[in-house]
Amino acid sequence: MASLSAQIPLCLALMMAACLMIGINGSIDGAQREFDYFALSLQWPGTICHKTRHCCSSNACCRGSNSPTEFTIHGLWPDYNDGTWPSCCYRSQFDVKEISTLLDALEKYWPSLYCGKSSTCFSGKGLFWAHEWEKHGTCSSPVIRDEYSYFITTLNVYFKYNVTKILNEAGYVPSNSERYPLGGIVSAIENSFRATPEVICSKEAVEEIRLCFFKDFKPRNCLASKTSCPKYVSLPAYVSMGCKFPILLDQNIK
């Protein structure tokens, strides 16, 4: 039998090896631990499109009369209760053929509002959808396990919890002159979905609204205790005249 003094270094070595396998996120073999909840992030195109200075064919802000006038999808994000989130969880390169039957819906309800190509985890720079699938969709397991399921599930949740409709019915409509009480917008969503959203602003204009869900997609309160919004906010209207000269812009996305 090895002496006690000989056993101690061996035990320390085994403990260090175990720590390396577990990693800082507490999961085996460096894999990221399972997420706690989903956040559906919705963009207000009126706010984002007003920042557009140059256009390209991939930017929905540049579609003239067909530019989006309701909240569009930014992404469905698996998040942790501590305010962090997993990303790029397993190697699965985006394949547009996997969602070919969804492209019309995605172009309308989940368009890019920028010209610059999006960074991805595994495919270099590419489509906005590629970024969302590779960075966030791959972390949606075991609830969502493949690319098609990620996009169809997100669309279904978006249609079921129609924020634009709820706000319009409450009198909060696009306007370049009106300012609305932030508390009223939050209350309209709370009264409809029985959960508190998170509202993100760019100065006084609503830029994003996030709805949070348990893993079975029942609404839950979002975690944010602070907001970037003032007490009165706007929902800017935007009408694109269309563009002729495609010039790339940087894209800032989660």
Long-range contacts (C-beta under 8 A, 24 or more apart in sequence): 25-86, 31-89, 31-90, 32-86, 32-87, 32-89, 32-139, 33-86, 34-141, 34-142, 35-78, 35-79, 35-80, 35-85, 35-86, 35-139, 35-140, 36-79, 36-80, 36-81, 37-78, 37-79, 37-81, 37-212, 37-213, 37-214, 37-215, 37-220, 38-76, 38-77, 38-78, 38-79, 38-140, 38-143, 38-212, 38-213, 38-214, 38-215, 38-217, 39-76, 39-77, 39-79, 39-198, 39-210, 39-211, 39-212, 39-213, 39-222, 40-73, 40-75, 40-76, 40-77, 40-154, 40-157, 40-158, 40-161, 40-210, 40-211, 40-212, 40-213, 41-73, 41-74, 41-75, 41-76, 41-77, 41-208, 41-209, 41-210, 41-254, 42-71, 42-72, 42-73, 42-74, 42-158, 42-163, 42-208, 42-209, 42-210, 42-211, 43-71, 43-72, 43-73, 43-74, 43-113, 43-207, 43-208, 44-71, 44-205, 44-206, 44-207, 44-208, 44-209, 44-235, 44-236, 45-69, 45-70, 45-71, 45-72, 45-113, 45-238, 46-174, 46-205, 46-235, 46-236, 46-237, 46-238, 47-202, 47-205, 47-206, 47-207, 47-235, 47-236, 48-113, 48-114, 48-207, 49-113, 49-238, 49-240, 50-205, 50-236, 50-238, 51-202, 52-113, 52-240, 52-249, 53-249, 54-115, 54-243, 54-245, 54-246, 54-247, 54-249, 55-115, 55-240, 55-242, 55-243, 55-244, 55-245, 55-246, 55-247, 56-115, 56-243, 56-246, 56-247, 56-248, 57-246, 58-112, 58-115, 59-112, 59-113, 59-114, 59-115, 59-243, 60-107, 60-111, 60-112, 60-113, 61-113, 61-238, 61-240, 62-240, 62-242, 62-243, 63-240, 63-242, 64-240, 64-241, 64-242, 65-239, 65-240, 67-238, 67-239, 67-240, 68-108, 68-111, 68-113, 69-174, 69-237, 69-238, 70-164, 71-163, 71-164, 71-209, 72-109, 72-110, 72-111, 72-113, 73-109, 73-110, 73-154, 73-155, 73-158, 74-132, 74-208, 74-253, 74-254, 75-132, 75-136, 75-154, 75-253, 75-254, 76-132, 76-136, 76-137, 76-140, 76-150, 76-153, 76-154, 76-157, 77-136, 77-254, 78-136, 78-139, 78-140, 79-212, 81-223, 83-223, 85-136, 85-139, 86-139, 87-121, 87-135, 87-136, 87-139, 88-121, 88-122, 88-134, 88-135, 88-138, 88-139, 89-138, 89-139, 89-141, 90-138, 90-141, 91-121, 91-122, 91-138, 92-122, 92-133, 92-134, 92-137, 92-138, 92-147, 93-122, 93-123, 93-134, 94-120, 94-123, 94-126, 94-127, 94-129, 94-130, 94-133, 94-134, 94-147, 95-147, 96-127, 96-129, 96-130, 98-146, 98-147, 98-148, 99-129, 99-147, 99-148, 99-151, 102-148, 102-151, 102-152, 102-155, 105-155, 106-151, 106-155, 109-155, 109-158, 110-151, 110-154, 110-155, 110-158, 112-251, 114-249, 114-250, 114-251, 115-246, 115-247, 115-248, 115-249, 115-251, 116-248, 116-249, 116-250, 116-251, 117-248, 117-251, 118-251, 118-253, 128-251, 128-253, 131-253, 135-254, 143-215, 153-217, 157-213, 157-217, 161-193, 161-211, 161-219, 163-189, 163-197, 163-209, 163-211, 166-192, 166-193, 167-235, 172-235, 173-235, 174-235, 174-236, 174-237, 174-238, 175-234, 175-235, 175-236, 175-237, 176-234, 176-236, 176-237, 178-234, 178-235, 179-204, 179-232, 179-233, 179-234, 180-232, 180-233, 180-234, 180-235, 181-231, 181-232, 182-227, 182-229, 182-230, 182-231, 182-232, 182-233, 183-231, 185-233, 193-219, 194-219, 195-219, 195-220, 195-221, 195-222, 196-221, 196-222, 197-222, 198-222, 198-223, 198-224, 198-227, 199-227, 199-229, 199-233, 200-227, 200-228, 200-229, 201-227, 201-228, 201-229, 201-230, 201-233, 204-229, 204-230, 204-232, 204-233, 204-234, 205-233, 205-234, 205-235, 205-236, 206-233, 206-234, 206-235
